[in-house]
Amino acid sequence: MRYSRRALLGLIPVGVVLAACTGNVTALTPAAAPAKPTEPPAKPAAEPTKPAASAAPTAPAAQAPAKAGGGKVRYLYNATPGPNEKVHLDLIDLYGKLYPGVEVEKIRVPDDAELTRKLLAMIAAKDLPDFYWNRQRTATPFFDRGVVLDINPRVAADKVDLKDFWPSAIKTYTREGKLYGLPNSASSHAYYFNVDMYKKAGVPLPTETASKGAWNWDAIVDQGKKLSGGEGPTRTFGFNAVTSIYQVDQFIWQNGGDLWDEKVTVCKLNEPEAVGAIQWLVDCAQKHKIMPTSTDTKAGGDMFVAGRCGLVAAGRYILDTLLNSKFEVGMVVGPNGPKANTVRGDDLAASILKDAANPDAAWNFAKMWTSDDGQKLVLASRRSFTARRSFAQGDWMKTNLLPWENLETYMQGLERTGVYIAPGQTGEVNSVFDRELDLAYLGEKSVKDATDAMKRDIDAALKKPL
């Protein structure tokens, strides 16, 4: 089965602490800036600005340290060198301008799975970073171990307005009233579409369909049939493959179901609502033939980027791959499901270790990241959207997206984003899910048999200790 880069974490168990793991601990020099889009985002000011004092709650801003002096703050993050890492290097540079006496030790690893391994190893060795770049799918093992700092006291002391963040972000990083991360970026799955394909097939654009209130699962099937055709390596499809648990979840939510209970102890993937959603996806591939399977994609490459799929659900991370596309791109909010309009998202945050050597410096970095200057860097990376409602509604956003990006679509999606709470045994759980889903897509198992197997094996995984 072919797995996307963002789904690779699910293939690697995280329950084993690898004390000998060393990762990549490097102090990297800034990479060259990525190729500019047609209308590039504006660069932040050379010197960071600080908002004026106000009686009303304000967005988190970088504050001058209480005492002058030096020190070091250790930052663990995942990125590959080049454009993918640039936002982290730019943020570190901004922090250096605000806090010139504090050294930032960069601890870079290549991906989500390695970040989990690395942090587990650092915890075992009692060699902690001060803070790390956190996300939904890697959060649970560390929250459950009780090693992450509850930042609620700092939020209260600095009067940080949590209502300015998207609801899904606060829910993602909250456990039993404790807040374990300050959100800094978001990526709600919009639906991107190939305008040229739709026009050539004489099919109304998804935005036109949505404006009439008929943007739903039936519309995807009806339009997908008209977009699909041909044979072999030139065959086209109406809807790009939906493969990982991080994509399937939104269809289960839209059908009124869930993946597991709130405490993540009992798998619910074989319940009628989840089975119905997965059956609809399998029908898209097997019955309607509007979606490619792993057999169709075995040659590799992104079929939407290649111009062979009319529609894809994705986060803003897709932008860099579309900059040189040979077709016109459009975007629309996720469709309505049979029972809900919830969409998939990915809220990211800065999380501080409870036993961090320099929590004050880590907190200053987290606040800086959510400041206006920090959010400009997030948007300029073309990988995520702002974490803050007020920034999304500001003037800067109106002139610094790509020409075809739709601000309202992003904002609608983020107000509707569901929360994926990853199990601590995420590696084993994802492996089971991927295995059974692929068998169903290929027609080698019925959806009922596949989801029953998911239930059996995932329940067993959830009972295992971290």
N, C-alpha and C positions, 0 to 999 in steps of 0.2 A: 504493500500500500504506500502511496505517496503522501508524505506529511509536509505541511508548510513549516517555514522557519519558526513561526510563532507557536506552532503546536509541538515542537520538539521536546519541551519540558515534560510533557506527559509521558514520554517514553523512558524516563530515567528515574529510578526510585530515589526518594530523598530521605528515607527513614534511617539510613545508616550514617552515622557520624564518621567522616573520614578525617581522622586527626592528622594524618600525614599529608593531606592535600595542601599544596602550596599555591595553586592558582597562578595568576599573572599579577605580580605586584610590581608596578612600574610607574615611573614618573614620565609621562609621555609629553612630547611637544605638540602643540596644536597642529592638527592636520589642515591641509588646504581646504578652503571653502568649497562646497559642492557647486555644481553647475547652477547658474541662476535660472529661475523660471522666467516665463515671459514677462511677468510683472513681479519682480522680487520684493520680498518683505523689506520694509525699511529697517536700517540698522539702528540699534539703540544708541542713545547719546553716549559720547566718549566718557563722560562722567555720569554715574548713576544719579538719578534724581530721587528726592525723598518727599513724600506727600506732606502737605502742610497739616498742622494740628487741627483737629476738628472734634466737636463734641459728639458727633455721630460715629457709629462703629465704622472703622476703615479697614481696607484690605491690609493684610500683614505687610509691614514695611521693615526694611533693614534698619536696625537701630545701632547707634554708636555703642561700643562696649562700655560697660560700667567703669572699667578700669583700663588704662592704657597698659600695653605690655605685649609680649610675644606669646608663644605657645604653638600647639599643633593640633589640628583636627583631622581625623582619619575618615576618609570617605570611600565606601565600597559601592561600586556600580557595575552594571554589565553593559558592554558596548563593543563593537568591533572598531578597529582604527579607521579613521576617515570621517566621512559625513555622519555616520551613525554615532560617533563619539563627540562630535563637535559641540553639541549643546552642553555637555558636561564640562568640556574645557572652557567654553565661553562663560559658563556660570562660575567656575573656579576663578577665572580672570576677573569677573565682576566682584566676587567676594574679596579678592586681593585688593581691589581699589577701595572697598569699604573698610576692610580690616587688614591694613598692610603689615601689621605685626604678627598675623597668624598664618602659619604655614599649612597648606592643605596637602596631606599625603594621599595621593591617588592610588586606589587599589582597584584595578580594572580586571574584570573577567569577561569572557566573550558572550555569555548568554544567561538566560534565567536559571537553567539547571545548574550551571557552574557557580552562579551566585549563591544558590541554596547550599551546594556542597561546601563552598568556600566559607560561608558564614557558620555553618554547622561545625566545620573544622576549627575556625577561629574561636568559637564558643568553647569547644572541648579543650583547646590549648590555652584558654584564658588570655587570648591575644586579640582583643576586640577592636573593631572599628568604632568610631564614635556614632556614626549614622550610616544608613544605607538606602539605596533607591529601592523602594518596595512596590509591589503590585499585587493584585488580587490572588493570582495563582501561586505566589510564593509566600504569602503572608502567614497562613495557618501554623506551620511547624514552629514558628518563632513566637507567635502569640500564645500558642498552647504551652510552650516551654516557660513562659513568664519572663522572657529576657528582654522584652521591649518596654520602653518607658511610656507610661501614661502621661500625655502632654496636656491634659485638661487643666492642671494648675498653671502652666505657662500660658495657655490660651486665655485663661481668666485674667491673669496678671497683666498681660499685654493687650487685653480687650480685643482679641482677634474675633471677627464676626464670622462664625461658622455658617451662618445662613447665606453667606456669599458664595459658598462652595456648592457644587451640584449635590443633590440629596444622596445619590448613589455613592459618592466619594466618602461622605461622613459615615454612611452605613457600612461601607466596606471595611473601614479601619476602626470601627467601634465594636467592642466586646464587653457585655455586661456593664455598660456605662463608662467604660474606659476608652479613650481615644489614643490609638497607637501610631498615628502618622498624620502629618500635615499635608493635605493634597497639593500637588504642584502641577499636574497635567491630567488630561482626560482624552479618551478616544472612543466616542460613541460610534457604533457601526452605522454608517450611512449606507445607502445602496447607490453605487456608482454604475453608470450605464454608458454604453457605446451609442452615441447619438447617430452616427453614420449607419450602424446596423439597423436601428429602428426605422430610420427614414427610408433606407433601401427596401426594407420589408413592408413599408407602408403601415407600420404599427404606431399608434399614438405613443408619444414619449411618456415614461412613468410620471413625470411632473404634470403632464396634462391629465393623466388618469387620476393622480392624487388630487388635483384641483377640483375634480368632479366627485370626490369622496368614494371612489371605487377602487382604491389602491389596497388590495388584499391578496390572500393566497390564490384565489381563483384567477385574479388578473395576471399573476406571475405565470400560471399554467397556460392560460389562454394566449398571452403574448409570447410566451416561450415557445409554443408550438409553431408559431409563425416565424420565429427567429431561427429555429433549428432546421438543419438540412445538410445534405451532402454526405460524403463518405470518406473514410480514412483520415489522413492527416490534415485535410482541409475541412472536415465536418465542423459545422457550427452548432452552438447550443444557446438556448435562451437564458440559462441560469448557471452560473459557475458552481463548481462542486462545493458542498458543505460537508466537511469531514470531521473536524475535531470537536471535542466536547465544548470548547470555548465558542463554537459557532452554533452547534445544535441546541444549546441551552435556551436561546431566545425563542426558538420554535416551540419548545416544550412549554415555556412560560406563556407564549401567546395562545397556546391551546389549554391553558388553565392548570398545567402540571408543574412539577418540580423534579429536580434530580435526586434529592435526598431531603431528609427532615432538617429542621432548623439547627439541631445539634450535630448534624453530619454523622449520624450513627446508623441510619437505615436508608438503603437505596430505594428509590421510588420509580426507577426507570421502567419497570414492568407494569405500572399502573396505567389505566386506560388513557389518561390525558397525554402521558409521555409516549406511550405506544402509538397513539394516533398521530402525534407530531412526527415521529420517526417514520411511520408508515407513509405519511404524505411526502417526506423527503425521498424515501425509497421509490415511491410511485413516480416522482419526478424523473428519476433515472431509469427505472425498469418499464413502467407503463407509458408514461408520456414522452420519455426519451428527450427531455429538455435539459438534462443535467449530465455531465460526464461522470463516469466512474473511474476507479483507479486503473482500469484497463485502458480507457481512453487517454489518460494522462500519463501513462507509463514512460513516455518519451521525455517527460520533465518540462519545466517551464510553466509560467502562469498563462493560462488560456485566455483570461480576460485581457491581459496586457498584450497578448499576441493577436488580439482582435477576433478571437474565435468564440467568445461568450458575450452575450448582450448585457448581462447584469451580474453584479457581484456585491455581496455584503462584506464590507471591510472597514477598518479604522483609517484614520488619516495617514497612517504609516504607508499607505499605498501611493501617496503622491509622488515620491521620488521615482517610482517605477513608471509613472505615467507622464513624466515631464517630456519625454521624447516619443510619446505615442503618436501613431500616424492617423489617429481618428479623434473626432471631437468627443469630449467627455462631459457628462452631466451628472448630477447627483440629486437624490430624493431621500426623504426620511423613510425609515423602515415601514413596511406595509402593516395593516391591521391583521391580527390573527383572528381565529374564530371566537376567542373569548377575551383577548387582551391585545394591547398594542405595544407591549414591553419590547425593548430592543437590547441588544448586547452592547456592552461598553467595557472599558478598561481604565479604571481610575488608578493613578500612580501617586505615591507620596514619599516624603522623607521620614524615615522612622529612626528614632534614636535608641541606642541600647541602654538598658537600665543601669548597667555598670560602666557606662562610657567614661573615659578619663576626662573628656572635655565637653560635657553636655551643653554648656552655655554657647560655645562656639558652634556646635551642631545645630542648636536652636536658631541661632542667628542666620546660619546658612539656609535652614528650612524657610524662615520668614523672608529672606532675600529672594528665594526661588519663587515665592508667591507674590512678590511685589510687582508693580507694573514693569519695571526693567527686567525682572526675571521672566515674566510671562511673555514679553516680547521675544526673548531668546527661545523660549519653548515654541512659539509660533513660527519663528524663523527657521527652526529645524525641520519644519514640514513633516513631523512625525506624530505630533500630538496637538490637542486643542487646549485652550486655557482651562484651568481648574476653577476659575472665578466667574460668576455671573456678571458682576459689575464690569469686569474687563472685557468680556464678550460683547457687552452693550456699548462700550466706549468708542470714541472716534477712531482710535488706532486700528481697530479691527475692520472698520469699514473700507480701509484703503490698503490693507496689507495681506489679503488673501489672494490666491491665484484668481485669474479672471473668471473661471467657471465655478469656483467654490461658492457655496451658498451658506451664508452665515445663519440664516433662520433655520435651515435644515439641521445644522450642527446643534443649535440651541434646543430645537424641538426634541431631537434624539436624546440629548443629555438630560432633559427633564423626564424622559420616559425610560431611562436606562435601568435595567435590572442589576442585581448584585449576585455575582458568582462567588460563593464561599467555597474555596478549594479545600478538599480534605487533606489532612496531614500526610496521608498515604497517596498523594497525588500521582506519583509515578506509576504505581501498580494499578490504580483506578483507571488512569488514562489508557494504559496498555490494554486492559480488558475492554474498555469502551471502544477503542479504535479497532481492535480485532473483530469484535462482534458486528460493529457497524459496517465494516468493509464486507464481511460475509453476507450481510443483508443487501447491501448495494449490488453485489455481484450475483445475487439470486441463489447463493449457496445455502442460505438459511432463511426461514420465514422471519418476519419482524418479531413475532411472538416468541419464537425459539431464541432469537438473538437477545431480546430484552430479558427473557427469563435467565439466560446465561449471564447477562450483565448483573442482574439482581443477585444471583447466587455468588458470583465471584467477587463482586464489589462489596457485598455485605461481609464476606470473609475478610477482605482487605481492611475494611473499616474497623474491624475488631482487633487488628494487630496494633501493638504499641508503636509509638513514633520511633 
